[in-house]
């Protein structure tokens, strides 16, 4: 989070409270605020932002089978690169982590396939749960292997803030911290 973000938000909230006090008793403003609060008015922003009355979505025919038919080839074809990623990351870790003496990531802690045992799921839903458990597990496992690799070879934070860093990122030296980098790369730190 940027350092001034919280300060900017608090200034905005104070100004909003102060400005809204001057509109107290003004019926159109109070009606607007009430509508925004109870959902009867939507605020949609575009060119020349505008307030629109709340409109319920139009009932559309259920074309679930058509959407499934159109998307299934793309969804299930992803199993090929996911299996390839699983194999290559596993081989990479088995060889390289041993050579560099990096602690190995336990694949079984990330690839968890257990939801197919839920009795309330139908057969096809169970198959989807197996697929999702495997795919998300492989991606999480791969991310941790990549994180361990980065931790060993390049433990320096990016200059820009990244949205979802791995769990080792907090240990990294700051972007322009040469001393922090040197401390992490001293001969006694490496195996």
C-alpha positions in Angstrom: 0.0 0.0 0.0 1.3 3.4 -0.9 2.3 5.4 2.3 0.0 8.4 1.6 -3.0 6.3 0.7 -4.5 6.1 4.2 -3.8 9.8 4.7 -5.5 10.7 1.4 -8.6 8.6 2.2 -8.9 10.2 5.7 -8.7 13.7 4.1 -11.3 12.7 1.5 -13.7 11.4 4.2 -13.3 14.5 6.3 -14.0 16.7 3.3 -17.0 14.6 2.3 -18.4 14.9 5.9 -17.9 18.7 5.9 -19.3 19.2 2.4 -22.4 16.9 3.1 -23.2 18.9 6.2 -23.8 22.0 4.0 -26.5 20.0 2.0 -28.4 18.8 5.1 -32.0 19.6 4.7 -31.8 19.9 0.9 -34.4 17.3 -0.2 -32.8 16.3 -3.6 -29.5 15.6 -1.8 -31.1 13.6 1.0 -33.1 11.6 -1.5 -29.9 10.9 -3.5 -28.0 9.7 -0.4 -31.0 7.6 0.7 -31.2 6.0 -2.8 -27.5 5.3 -2.9 -27.7 3.7 0.6 -30.7 1.5 -0.1 -29.8 0.5 -3.6 -32.7 2.3 -5.4 -30.2 4.5 -7.2 -27.1 3.2 -9.0 -24.1 5.4 -9.7 -22.5 4.6 -13.0 -19.5 6.5 -14.2 -18.7 7.2 -17.8 -18.2 10.3 -19.8 -20.1 12.8 -17.8 -20.8 10.5 -14.8 -24.5 10.1 -14.2 -27.0 8.8 -11.6 -29.5 6.3 -12.9 -32.5 4.7 -11.2 -31.9 1.1 -10.1 -33.1 -1.3 -12.7 -33.5 -5.0 -12.2 -31.6 -7.1 -14.7 -33.6 -8.4 -17.6 -34.4 -12.1 -17.3 -32.5 -13.9 -20.0 -33.1 -17.5 -21.2 -31.0 -20.1 -19.5 -28.4 -21.1 -22.1 -26.1 -22.9 -19.7 -25.7 -25.9 -22.0 -24.7 -23.6 -24.9 -22.2 -21.7 -22.7 -20.8 -25.0 -21.4 -20.5 -26.3 -25.0 -18.7 -23.2 -26.2 -16.3 -23.0 -23.2 -15.6 -26.7 -22.5 -12.9 -27.2 -25.1 -10.9 -24.2 -23.8 -11.3 -25.2 -20.2 -10.4 -28.8 -20.5 -7.7 -28.3 -23.0 -5.8 -26.5 -20.3 -5.0 -29.8 -18.7 -2.2 -30.3 -21.3 -0.1 -27.3 -20.2 -1.0 -27.8 -16.6 0.3 -31.4 -16.7 3.4 -30.2 -18.6 4.0 -27.5 -16.0 3.6 -30.1 -13.2 6.1 -32.4 -14.7 8.7 -29.7 -15.6 8.5 -27.9 -12.3 8.8 -31.3 -10.4 11.9 -32.3 -12.5 13.4 -28.8 -12.1 13.0 -28.9 -8.4 14.3 -32.5 -8.1 17.5 -31.7 -9.9 18.2 -28.0 -9.2 17.1 -27.7 -5.6 19.3 -30.7 -4.7 22.3 -29.2 -6.4 21.8 -25.8 -4.8 20.7 -27.3 -1.4 17.5 -25.3 -1.5 14.7 -26.7 0.7 12.2 -28.7 -1.4 8.6 -27.7 -1.7 6.2 -30.5 -0.8 3.9 -30.9 -3.8 1.4 -32.8 -1.6 0.8 -29.7 0.5 -0.4 -27.8 -2.6 -2.1 -30.3 -4.9 -5.0 -31.4 -2.8 -7.8 -33.4 -4.4 -10.5 -34.2 -1.9 -13.7 -32.5 -2.9 -14.8 -35.4 -5.1 -15.8 -37.2 -1.9 -18.6 -34.7 -1.2 -21.8 -36.7 -1.5 -24.0 -33.8 -2.5 -22.0 -33.2 -5.8 -23.1 -34.9 -9.0 -20.7 -37.0 -11.0 -19.7 -34.2 -13.4 -19.3 -31.7 -10.6 -17.0 -34.1 -8.8 -14.9 -34.4 -12.0 -14.7 -30.6 -12.2 -13.6 -30.4 -8.5 -10.8 -32.9 -9.3 -9.8 -30.8 -12.2 -9.8 -27.5 -10.3 -8.1 -29.0 -7.3 -5.3 -30.4 -9.5 -5.0 -27.2 -11.7 -5.0 -24.8 -8.8 -2.7 -27.0 -6.7 -0.1 -27.3 -9.5 -0.2 -23.5 -10.0 0.3 -22.9 -6.3 3.1 -25.5 -6.1 4.8 -23.9 -9.1 4.5 -20.5 -7.5 6.2 -21.7 -4.4 9.0 -23.4 -6.3 9.5 -20.1 -8.2 9.4 -18.2 -4.9 12.1 -20.4 -3.4 14.2 -20.0 -6.5 13.8 -16.2 -6.4 14.6 -16.3 -2.7 17.8 -18.0 -3.4 19.0 -16.2 -6.5 17.4 -12.7 -6.5 16.0 -11.7 -3.1 15.3 -8.0 -4.0 11.9 -6.4 -4.0 10.7 -4.8 -7.2 10.7 -1.0 -7.5 6.9 -1.1 -8.2 4.5 -2.6 -5.7 3.3 -6.1 -6.8 -0.3 -7.2 -6.2 0.2 -10.6 -4.6 3.7 -11.4 -3.6 4.7 -14.9 -2.4 5.4 -15.5 1.3 9.2 -15.1 1.0 8.9 -11.6 -0.6 8.8 -9.8 2.8 12.3 -11.1 3.6 13.8 -9.6 0.4 16.1 -6.5 0.4 14.5 -3.3 -0.7 14.9 -2.2 -4.3 17.9 0.2 -3.8 19.3 -1.5 -0.7 22.8 -2.6 -1.7 23.8 -3.4 1.9 20.7 -5.6 2.3 21.6 -7.4 -1.0 25.2 -7.9 0.2 24.0 -9.2 3.5 21.8 -11.8 1.8 24.6 -12.8 -0.6 27.4 -13.1 1.9 29.3 -16.5 1.6 27.9 -17.7 5.0 24.3 -17.2 3.8 24.6 -19.6 0.8 25.0 -23.3 1.0 
